[in-house]
């Protein structure tokens, strides 16, 4: 006896056969949401326009006589199962070229901004390292230095070495970090109401 593999074309006759078998087996309703065609019920919340035969394994040619690969689904549930993509707008997008240009421009701009930030950070690191070296030499040779003199001389040293100006306010921020009373290497103290810098005595 030949075993029925169920592989046969999904013809209109088979579709009708499948519909009748599923309706007899499961009832005339969607297998998933249990809603029924509009003509079968008077409650609008339970109505669906129509039911369709769905192949459970997704293979339209798998049509066994036992009907186990068929089920009735409403259009909504069938579409969800198939994960049908939304209908694409076939109209040409007259702004497509502009959108491509805008996206490219934004990528280039972001790259330039990132590069500029990186260069600025490198520049600040270089400036801090040089002022740190300058401060260490000044304090090592003089033991204590007036802060205003150190900032002025540090700015002049930066200009001479890197051929660019740096503000004394920037150098003062570096100095404030190094004079942190908790973990700083230097400390501030006053002589005649003027701030001076020296090595921290807690070291």
FISE-169584 format. One line per 5 residues: number of its first residue (from 1); their letters; for each residue x, y, z of N, C-alpha, C, O, CB. Coordinates in pm, whole numbers, plus 50000, padded with zeros to 5 digits. Glycine has a CB too. Example, Ala and Ser with C-alpha at 12.3 -4.5 7.8 and 13.67 -1.06 7.14 Angstrom:
1	AS	51319,49431,50780,51230,49550,50780,51320,49670,50780,51424,49668,50846,51131,49553,50905 | 51285,49775,50708,51367,49894,50714,51290,50003,50787,51341,50114,50804,51408,49940,50572
end
This chain:
1	XXXXX	50086,49880,50000,50000,50000,50000,50089,50124,50000,50181,50136,50080,49903,50001,50124 | 50059,50215,49909,50141,50335,49896,50101,50437,50003,49983,50466,50021,50126,50396,49755 | 50200,50491,50071,50175,50591,50176,50151,50727,50112,50225,50769,50022,50295,50598,50276 | 50047,50797,50159,50014,50931,50106,50108,51033,50168,50101,51061,50288,49865,50968,50136 | 50195,51090,50086,50290,51190,50137,50226,51326,50153,50278,51412,50224,50410,51201,50045
6	XXXXX	50112,51346,50085,50043,51474,50096,50094,51580,50002,50036,51688,49996,50053,51524,50234 | 50200,51552,49929,50257,51651,49837,50178,51650,49706,50190,51557,49626,50408,51623,49811 | 50099,51751,49686,50020,51767,49563,49986,51913,49546,49977,51986,49645,49890,51680,49568 | 49968,51958,49425,49941,52100,49399,49814,52147,49469,49718,52072,49485,49929,52125,49248 | 49818,52273,49512,49704,52331,49583,49606,52390,49482,49610,52509,49451,49751,52441,49684
11	XXXXX	49519,52306,49431,49423,52345,49327,49297,52401,49391,49277,52383,49512,49388,52225,49235 | 49210,52468,49315,49082,52517,49368,48999,52405,49429,48931,52426,49530,49002,52586,49259 | 49003,52287,49369,48926,52175,49423,48977,52134,49561,48899,52105,49651,48932,52055,49327 | 49111,52132,49576,49169,52097,49706,49140,52206,49808,49116,52177,49926,49321,52075,49694 | 49141,52332,49762,49110,52443,49853,48968,52427,49908,48945,52445,50028,49125,52579,49779
16	XXXXX	48874,52393,49822,48735,52374,49866,48726,52256,49961,48656,52263,50062,48641,52352,49744 | 48796,52147,49929,48797,52029,50015,48854,52063,50152,48799,52023,50255,48879,51915,49949 | 48965,52137,50152,49029,52175,50278,48938,52262,50363,48930,52245,50484,49161,52248,50250 | 48869,52356,50299,48781,52447,50372,48670,52369,50441,48642,52392,50559,48722,52552,50277 | 48607,52278,50368,48495,52201,50423,48541,52110,50537,48473,52099,50639,48428,52118,50313
21	XXXXX	48657,52044,50520,48708,51955,50624,48742,52032,50752,48710,51987,50862,48831,51881,50574 | 48806,52149,50737,48843,52230,50854,48719,52284,50925,48712,52285,51048,48934,52347,50813 | 48621,52328,50846,48498,52380,50905,48425,52271,50982,48369,52297,51089,48407,52438,50796 | 48427,52148,50928,48361,52036,50995,48437,51997,51121,48377,51962,51223,48350,51915,50900 | 48569,52003,51114,48652,51960,51227,48658,52063,51339,48641,52029,51456,48792,51930,51179
26	XXXXX	48681,52190,51304,48707,52295,51404,48592,52392,51421,48594,52475,51512,48830,52371,51366 | 48492,52382,51335,48387,52482,51338,48415,52592,51238,48529,52612,51195,48373,52541,51479 | 48310,52662,51201,48323,52765,51097,48373,52895,51160,48300,52993,51169,48188,52788,51024 | 48502,52894,51204,48557,53011,51273,48709,53009,51259,48770,52908,51222,48516,53011,51424 | 48770,53126,51290,48917,53138,51283,48978,53054,51394,48941,53066,51511,48962,53287,51296
31	XXXXX	49071,52969,51357,49137,52881,51453,49210,52959,51561,49224,52910,51673,49233,52788,51382 | 49257,53079,51528,49339,53158,51620,49255,53249,51709,49261,53239,51831,49439,53239,51543 | 49176,53339,51648,49102,53439,51726,48957,53402,51753,48887,53472,51825,49105,53571,51656 | 48912,53291,51694,48777,53236,51715,48665,53321,51655,48548,53293,51679,48752,53220,51862 | 48699,53423,51577,48594,53502,51512,48539,53426,51392,48605,53337,51338,48647,53641,51469
36	XXXXX	48417,53463,51351,48348,53390,51244,48308,53487,51134,48305,53608,51157,48224,53315,51300 | 48276,53437,51015,48232,53525,50907,48106,53602,50943,48024,53556,51022,48208,53445,50780 | 48092,53721,50884,47984,53812,50920,47846,53748,50907,47758,53779,50987,47990,53936,50834 | 47825,53662,50812,47693,53603,50790,47656,53502,50899,47539,53465,50910,47689,53535,50654 | 47753,53458,50978,47728,53356,51078,47695,53412,51217,47653,53337,51305,47846,53267,51087
41	XXXXX	47714,53541,51237,47695,53599,51370,47645,53742,51357,47673,53809,51258,47827,53594,51452 | 47572,53789,51457,47517,53924,51454,47597,54022,51540,47569,54142,51540,47373,53921,51499 | 47695,53971,51613,47778,54056,51699,47895,54111,51617,47982,54034,51576,47830,53977,51823 | 47900,54243,51591,48008,54299,51507,48147,54272,51561,48243,54264,51483,47989,54447,51492 | 48161,54259,51695,48293,54236,51753,48348,54098,51719,48469,54075,51727,48287,54252,51904
46	XXXXX	48261,54007,51681,48304,53871,51649,48308,53845,51499,48337,53733,51456,48213,53770,51715 | 48280,53948,51419,48272,53929,51275,48408,53942,51208,48492,54022,51250,48176,54028,51215 | 48428,53863,51105,48540,53880,51013,48484,53870,50872,48383,53803,50852,48653,53772,51038 | 48546,53936,50773,48492,53932,50637,48484,53792,50581,48383,53754,50522,48575,54018,50546 | 48589,53714,50598,48590,53578,50546,48703,53500,50611,48790,53557,50677,48606,53578,50391
51	XXXXX	48701,53368,50592,48807,53279,50641,48883,53225,50521,48830,53214,50411,48748,53163,50726 | 49008,53191,50546,49091,53137,50439,49163,53013,50491,49191,53001,50610,49192,53242,50388 | 49193,52923,50399,49266,52802,50438,49415,52834,50450,49477,52887,50357,49243,52687,50334 | 49470,52801,50565,49613,52826,50590,49685,52693,50602,49637,52599,50665,49632,52911,50720 | 49803,52687,50540,49889,52569,50554,49976,52588,50678,50056,52681,50685,49977,52547,50426
56	XXXXX	49959,52500,50775,50025,52517,50905,50176,52520,50892,50242,52600,50959,49985,52405,50998 | 50232,52435,50805,50378,52432,50790,50428,52532,50687,50549,52540,50662,50424,52293,50752 | 50338,52608,50628,50378,52710,50531,50404,52657,50391,50436,52734,50301,50500,52779,50579 | 50392,52526,50373,50416,52465,50241,50283,52447,50170,50202,52362,50208,50489,52328,50255 | 50259,52527,50066,50131,52525,49997,50107,52395,49921,49993,52364,49886,50123,52640,49901
61	XXXXX	50212,52319,49896,50198,52191,49825,50184,52072,49919,50170,51958,49873,50317,52170,49735 | 50187,52098,50048,50169,51989,50145,50020,51980,50179,49971,52050,50268,50256,52012,50275 | 49948,51894,50107,49803,51886,50119,49759,51741,50147,49699,51678,50060,49735,51939,49991 | 49787,51690,50265,49749,51552,50297,49597,51539,50310,49527,51632,50347,49817,51507,50426 | 49551,51418,50279,49406,51392,50283,49350,51397,50424,49229,51413,50442,49376,51258,50221
66	XXXXX	49437,51383,50527,49386,51384,50665,49359,51524,50717,49309,51541,50829,49487,51315,50757 | 49390,51626,50638,49363,51767,50669,49444,51823,50786,49414,51933,50833,49216,51784,50699 | 49545,51750,50834,49619,51795,50953,49710,51914,50924,49757,51980,51017,49701,51680,51008 | 49736,51943,50797,49821,52059,50765,49738,52182,50730,49792,52282,50684,49914,52025,50649 | 49607,52176,50750,49520,52287,50717,49454,52343,50843,49430,52271,50940,49413,52244,50616
71	XXXXX	49426,52470,50838,49345,52535,50941,49280,52658,50880,49331,52716,50784,49432,52574,51065 | 49168,52698,50936,49099,52818,50889,49143,52937,50972,49138,52935,51095,48946,52800,50897 | 49187,53042,50902,49227,53166,50968,49156,53283,50903,49125,53280,50783,49380,53185,50963 | 49130,53387,50982,49080,53511,50922,49198,53581,50854,49314,53544,50873,49012,53604,51030 | 49167,53681,50776,49273,53749,50700,49376,53812,50792,49496,53808,50764,49212,53856,50609
76	XXXXX	49329,53870,50904,49421,53937,50997,49519,53838,51058,49639,53864,51062,49342,54008,51107 | 49468,53725,51107,49556,53626,51170,49649,53562,51068,49764,53530,51099,49473,53518,51241 | 49598,53542,50947,49681,53483,50842,49797,53575,50806,49910,53530,50787,49597,53454,50717 | 49768,53705,50797,49873,53802,50766,49978,53809,50878,50097,53820,50851,49813,53941,50744 | 49931,53802,51002,50025,53806,51115,50116,53683,51114,50235,53693,51141,49949,53814,51249
81	XXXXX	50057,53567,51081,50138,53446,51077,50243,53454,50968,50358,53416,50988,50049,53323,51056 | 50203,53504,50855,50296,53515,50743,50393,53632,50759,50493,53642,50689,50219,53530,50613 | 50361,53721,50854,50442,53841,50876,50460,53918,50746,50570,53955,50706,50581,53804,50935 | 50346,53939,50682,50349,54007,50553,50397,54150,50571,50349,54220,50660,50210,54006,50488 | 50493,54195,50490,50543,54332,50500,50437,54432,50458,50348,54402,50378,50669,54350,50415
86	XXXXX	50449,54551,50513,50356,54656,50475,50371,54690,50327,50480,54681,50270,50378,54782,50561 | 50261,54728,50268,50263,54761,50127,50352,54882,50102,50337,54986,50166,50121,54788,50076 | 50443,54867,50010,50539,54974,49983,50478,55076,49888,50400,55045,49798,50669,54918,49924 | 50516,55197,49913,50472,55304,49825,50560,55301,49699,50681,55322,49705,50480,55444,49896 | 50495,55274,49587,50570,55260,49462,50598,55395,49396,50668,55401,49295,50495,55171,49366
91	XXXXX	50544,55501,49452,50569,55633,49393,50715,55672,49414,50769,55649,49522,50475,55739,49455 | 50778,55728,49315,50918,55769,49331,50930,55881,49434,50848,55972,49439,50976,55816,49197 | 51032,55872,49516,51055,55974,49617,51140,56085,49556,51260,56068,49530,51125,55912,49743 | 51077,56198,49534,51149,56308,49469,51254,56370,49560,51338,56448,49515,51051,56415,49424 | 51249,56334,49689,51348,56387,49783,51456,56283,49815,51539,56304,49903,51280,56432,49913
96	XXXXX	51456,56169,49742,51550,56061,49773,51695,56108,49764,51775,56079,49852,51528,55944,49679 | 51729,56180,49656,51867,56226,49639,51906,56323,49750,52018,56321,49800,51885,56292,49501 | 51810,56410,49789,51838,56505,49896,51860,56431,50028,51949,56467,50106,51723,56606,49910 | 51777,56326,50054,51790,56251,50178,51925,56180,50184,51988,56174,50290,51677,56150,50191 | 51969,56125,50070,52099,56060,50065,52210,56160,50094,52304,56131,50169,52120,55993,49929
101	XXXXX	52198,56279,50033,52299,56382,50055,52299,56425,50202,52405,56444,50262,52272,56503,49964 | 52177,56441,50258,52168,56485,50397,52229,56383,50492,52301,56419,50586,52022,56510,50435 | 52201,56253,50468,52258,56148,50552,52410,56147,50543,52479,56132,50644,52201,56011,50511 | 52463,56163,50419,52608,56166,50401,52668,56287,50470,52773,56277,50534,52644,56167,50253 | 52600,56401,50456,52649,56524,50518,52655,56510,50670,52750,56555,50734,52560,56643,50479
106	XXXXX	52551,56446,50727,52548,56430,50872,52660,56337,50919,52720,56361,51024,52413,56375,50916 | 52688,56230,50841,52796,56140,50879,52931,56211,50873,53013,56197,50963,52798,56017,50788 | 52951,56288,50766,53077,56361,50751,53092,56465,50861,53199,56480,50919,53086,56429,50613 | 52981,56536,50891,52985,56639,50994,53017,56578,51130,53097,56633,51206,52852,56715,51001 | 52954,56463,51160,52980,56398,51288,53125,56352,51296,53187,56360,51402,52886,56279,51307
111	XXXXX	53178,56303,51183,53317,56261,51182,53410,56380,51206,53509,56368,51278,53351,56194,51048 | 53376,56493,51146,53458,56613,51165,53452,56660,51309,53553,56701,51367,53414,56724,51071 | 53331,56656,51368,53315,56699,51506,53394,56609,51600,53464,56656,51690,53167,56700,51547 | 53382,56477,51576,53455,56381,51659,53606,56403,51648,53678,56400,51748,53420,56237,51620 | 53652,56425,51523,53794,56450,51503,53840,56577,51570,53949,56582,51628,53825,56457,51355
116	XXXXX	53756,56683,51564,53791,56810,51626,53799,56796,51778,53887,56853,51842,53689,56917,51588 | 53704,56721,51834,53705,56699,51979,53831,56623,52020,53895,56656,52120,53578,56623,52024 | 53864,56520,51941,53983,56441,51971,54109,56526,51965,54197,56517,52051,53994,56322,51874 | 54116,56611,51861,54235,56698,51848,54241,56797,51963,54350,56827,52013,54232,56774,51713 | 54125,56850,52005,54124,56946,52114,54167,56880,52245,54238,56940,52326,53985,57007,52129
121	XXXXX	54123,56754,52265,54163,56682,52386,54313,56656,52386,54379,56669,52489,54087,56549,52397 | 54368,56618,52269,54513,56597,52260,54588,56726,52289,54691,56727,52356,54551,56544,52120 | 54533,56834,52237,54597,56965,52257,54597,57003,52405,54697,57052,52456,54524,57074,52174 | 54484,56979,52473,54476,57010,52616,54569,56922,52698,54634,56968,52791,54332,56994,52666 | 54576,56793,52661,54666,56703,52733,54811,56747,52717,54889,56744,52812,54649,56558,52683
126	XXXXX	54845,56787,52595,54982,56833,52570,55013,56958,52650,55121,56972,52707,55003,56860,52420 | 54915,57051,52654,54936,57176,52728,54952,57150,52877,55036,57212,52943,54820,57272,52704 | 54871,57058,52931,54879,57029,53074,55012,56963,53109,55075,56995,53211,54762,56940,53118 | 55055,56870,53024,55181,56802,53050,55298,56899,53049,55388,56889,53133,55205,56692,52948 | 55297,56993,52956,55407,57090,52947,55406,57184,53067,55511,57215,53123,55397,57170,52817
131	XXXXX	55286,57231,53107,55279,57321,53222,55317,57247,53350,55374,57306,53441,55139,57381,53236 | 55284,57119,53356,55324,57038,53472,55476,57030,53481,55533,57047,53588,55263,56896,53463 | 55540,57004,53367,55686,56997,53365,55746,57131,53406,55841,57137,53484,55736,56957,53225 | 55689,57239,53352,55739,57374,53383,55724,57405,53531,55814,57462,53593,55665,57479,53299 | 55609,57368,53588,55584,57394,53730,55680,57316,53818,55733,57368,53916,55439,57359,53766
136	XXXXX	55702,57190,53783,55793,57107,53863,55934,57165,53865,55999,57168,53969,55796,56964,53808 | 55980,57213,53748,56114,57271,53742,56122,57400,53823,56220,57426,53893,56155,57298,53597 | 56014,57482,53813,56015,57610,53884,56014,57589,54036,56090,57653,54108,55893,57695,53843 | 55930,57499,54083,55921,57474,54227,56048,57404,54277,56093,57430,54389,55796,57389,54260 | 56105,57315,54195,56226,57245,54237,56343,57341,54253,56427,57323,54341,56263,57137,54137
141	XXXXX	56349,57444,54169,56462,57536,54175,56440,57649,54276,56536,57701,54332,56489,57595,54039 | 56314,57687,54298,56286,57802,54385,56218,57763,54515,56205,57847,54605,56200,57902,54312 | 56177,57641,54528,56105,57586,54644,55964,57643,54659,55873,57570,54698,56184,57614,54771 | 55944,57768,54628,55809,57826,54630,55802,57937,54525,55899,58011,54504,55774,57882,54772 | 55686,57948,54460,55671,58044,54349,55540,58118,54366,55438,58060,54404,55676,57972,54211
146	XXXXX	55543,58249,54338,55420,58327,54340,55330,58276,54227,55375,58258,54114,55448,58481,54325 | 55204,58252,54257,55113,58192,54159,55099,58278,54034,55102,58225,53923,54975,58170,54222 | 55084,58405,54049,55065,58493,53932,55188,58490,53841,55176,58493,53719,55037,58639,53977 | 55307,58482,53903,55431,58475,53824,55439,58342,53751,55480,58336,53635,55554,58494,53915 | 55400,58234,53820,55403,58101,53759,55308,58093,53639,55343,58035,53536,55367,57993,53863
151	XXXXX	55189,58151,53652,55092,58147,53542,55140,58230,53424,55127,58189,53309,54954,58198,53590 | 55194,58347,53452,55243,58434,53345,55360,58368,53272,55364,58367,53149,55285,58570,53402 | 55456,58314,53348,55572,58249,53288,55531,58122,53214,55588,58089,53110,55678,58217,53395 | 55434,58050,53269,55386,57929,53204,55322,57958,53070,55343,57883,52974,55288,57857,53292 | 55244,58066,53061,55182,58105,52934,55288,58144,52831,55276,58109,52714,55083,58221,52955
156	XXXXX	55391,58216,52875,55500,58255,52785,55577,58132,52737,55615,58125,52620,55595,58354,52854 | 55600,58037,52825,55671,57914,52788,55591,57836,52684,55647,57780,52590,55697,57826,52912 | 55459,57831,52702,55372,57759,52607,55378,57824,52469,55388,57755,52368,55225,57756,52658 | 55373,57957,52466,55379,58029,52339,55512,58005,52269,55516,57988,52147,55358,58178,52360 | 55620,58004,52345,55752,57985,52288,55769,57842,52234,55833,57821,52131,55860,58017,52392
161	XXXXX	55713,57746,52303,55733,57606,52265,55638,57560,52155,55679,57489,52063,55717,57516,52386 | 55511,57601,52162,55411,57549,52068,55362,57653,51966,55279,57624,51880,55293,57496,52144 | 55415,57774,51978,55376,57882,51885,55226,57908,51886,55166,57937,51782,55421,57847,51743 | 55166,57897,52004,55024,57926,52019,54999,57976,52160,55069,57940,52254,54937,57800,51989 | 54897,58060,52172,54865,58118,52302,54783,58022,52386,54710,57937,52334,54790,58250,52285
166	XXXXX	54796,58036,52517,54710,57964,52610,54675,58060,52722,54761,58136,52768,54780,57834,52666 | 54551,58058,52766,54507,58156,52866,54557,58116,53005,54576,57999,53035,54353,58167,52867 | 54579,58218,53085,54620,58191,53223,54507,58123,53301,54533,58052,53398,54661,58322,53294 | 54380,58143,53258,54268,58077,53324,54276,57926,53306,54244,57850,53397,54135,58131,53270 | 54320,57883,53185,54336,57739,53160,54448,57682,53247,54433,57575,53306,54366,57713,53011
171	XXXXX	54559,57754,53255,54669,57709,53339,54628,57707,53486,54671,57620,53562,54791,57798,53320 | 54545,57804,53527,54499,57809,53665,54412,57687,53699,54416,57638,53811,54419,57939,53691 | 54335,57638,53600,54254,57517,53623,54343,57396,53645,54317,57312,53731,54159,57492,53504 | 54451,57387,53565,54546,57277,53586,54606,57285,53726,54617,57185,53796,54659,57281,53479 | 54645,57405,53764,54710,57426,53893,54615,57392,54008,54657,57333,54108,54759,57571,53905
176	XXXXX	54487,57430,53993,54388,57401,54098,54374,57250,54117,54357,57203,54230,54251,57464,54062 | 54381,57175,54008,54372,57029,54018,54493,56972,54093,54478,56879,54172,54362,56967,53877 | 54611,57028,54068,54732,56975,54133,54740,57018,54280,54810,56957,54360,54856,57023,54058 | 54667,57125,54313,54668,57174,54451,54550,57122,54532,54517,57176,54638,54667,57326,54453 | 54487,57019,54484,54376,56958,54556,54424,56913,54693,54521,56837,54702,54317,56838,54476
181	XXXXX	54359,56959,54803,54409,56925,54939,54400,56776,54971,54465,56731,55066,54330,57002,55042 | 54323,56700,54896,54308,56557,54925,54420,56475,54863,54483,56395,54931,54173,56506,54874 | 54444,56497,54734,54547,56414,54668,54639,56495,54576,54703,56439,54487,54480,56305,54586 | 54645,56625,54599,54731,56708,54514,54878,56700,54553,54912,56669,54667,54685,56851,54522 | 54965,56728,54454,55109,56726,54479,55161,56861,54529,55270,56870,54585,55184,56687,54351
186	XXXXX	55078,56966,54509,55119,57102,54547,55016,57161,54642,54905,57111,54658,55136,57192,54423 | 55057,57271,54704,54965,57341,54794,54982,57491,54778,55089,57541,54744,54987,57298,54940 | 54871,57561,54805,54874,57707,54802,54893,57759,54945,54847,57700,55043,54742,57764,54740 | 54963,57871,54952,54975,57941,55081,54997,58089,55050,55034,58125,54939,55094,57882,55169 | 54972,58174,55149,54978,58318,55126,55099,58381,55194,55136,58346,55306,54851,58384,55176
191	XXXXX	55159,58474,55121,55263,58561,55174,55225,58703,55133,55215,58734,55015,55408,58521,55121 | 55203,58788,55234,55159,58925,55206,55033,58925,55120,55023,59002,55024,55271,59006,55137 | 54940,58840,55154,54810,58832,55084,54821,58787,54939,54725,58800,54863,54742,58966,55089 | 54935,58736,54899,54950,58687,54762,54969,58535,54763,55043,58480,54845,55071,58757,54692 | 54900,58470,54671,54905,58324,54665,55041,58277,54612,55093,58329,54514,54792,58270,54578
196	XXXXX	55095,58176,54682,55219,58113,54639,55196,57962,54625,55102,57906,54681,55335,58143,54741 | 55284,57899,54549,55275,57754,54525,55404,57688,54574,55514,57738,54553,55251,57723,54373 | 55386,57573,54640,55502,57493,54680,55459,57347,54683,55341,57314,54671,55558,57538,54821 | 55560,57259,54698,55531,57117,54710,55448,57092,54835,55470,57154,54939,55662,57035,54713 | 55352,57000,54824,55270,56967,54941,55357,56908,55051,55440,56821,55025,55157,56868,54903
201	XXX	55339,56955,55173,55419,56906,55284,55368,56774,55338,55430,56715,55426,55423,57008,55394 | 55256,56726,55288,55202,56597,55332,55266,56482,55260,55242,56367,55297,55052,56593,55312 | 55349,56508,55157,55410,56401,55077,55514,56325,55162,55576,56231,55113,55476,56459,54949
end
